[in-house]
Amino acid sequence: TSDSTFWGKFGVHSEPEYTIFWEDGIMSGYRHPKSSALDCILSSFQMTNETVNIWTHFLPTWYFVWRFLVLSYSLDFCRDAYYWPFLAYMFLVCLYPFTSSCAHTFSTMSAHARHICYFLDYGALSLYSLGCAFSYGAYSMPDRWVNSTLHHYFVPMAAFNSFICTSLSCYSRFPELECPRLSKILRTLAFVYPFVFDNIPLFYRLLFCFGDDCTWNDTIAGYFYHLLFALLTGFLFASHLPERLAPGRFDYIGHSHQLFHICAVVGTHFQLEAILWDMHLRQAWLSAHALPPTFAQTFGMLSAALLGNLLIITTFTCVLLRASGTNSILQSTVPEVAQLKEQ
Ligand SMILES: [Zn+2]
């Protein structure tokens, strides 16, 4: 099969301007780096090294949408403000796998398209972190932290984090060719930092809290599995295992990015179930002790974060387009620039 794909035909390193498409430890199954949009869509039904990446986030998107629709029959999302943070969380849970599957589908249209696709992917992931903060802030805070300073500023700080992390992860694409290590560290940091921040209430509940007001309920197992899969997700992202050990062996099925997608989704599934439990089990107590979420705190904040992140992505896209031909981030434009100069 590798003969019918791009680098199968042209040889792995014969096209230096396409270096940015090259993935560590994956030797074959590449699509043409200048595919049309239609080719990209059709390629999701052919076996390339991106096919499983596309489907491992496309199908879960519809699983989460279905989960949301079922819940919307039993929970009054429109009128009961108690459920609003969950609504925001659910929207962002559906958004991140959808954006990711689109990014993987259209990433081989051009070098520009590839960067922009992943800018959007990173933005959606940052926003998912904000979604976690919405839910944790509303339903998962340990009893003794409810109405504390951290509780009040938890979601605004998470929104601020999403700006920092989208910027950092988008920026990490620029030094990718010259300093791959720095790029990887920046990108990993951009995802680990909001994860650690969001999970402060959980870490406290799981590890440091002893006593009656520690909210030790049936949800703890769900959060535990969520954290386990999140750890595994981070490990796969950073390690590039197993393909690093056996380059070429896992090109189509089983490479780290596919496993990373699956772990992320399974982790989100456990998180969603645990949040649902907390939301139901603690409804009476939280309604009596915490202030109800307001429309502005929830949907105002969500809109501001969406707009802010889009603005950051637009800015990086402009920087990218301006850097055309002068920056190695756009290697594949080099031949075009050369052609233009000849004309
Ligand atoms: Zn991905």
Residues whose N, C-alpha, C, O or C-beta is under 5 A from the ligand:
A	BS01	ZN	S100
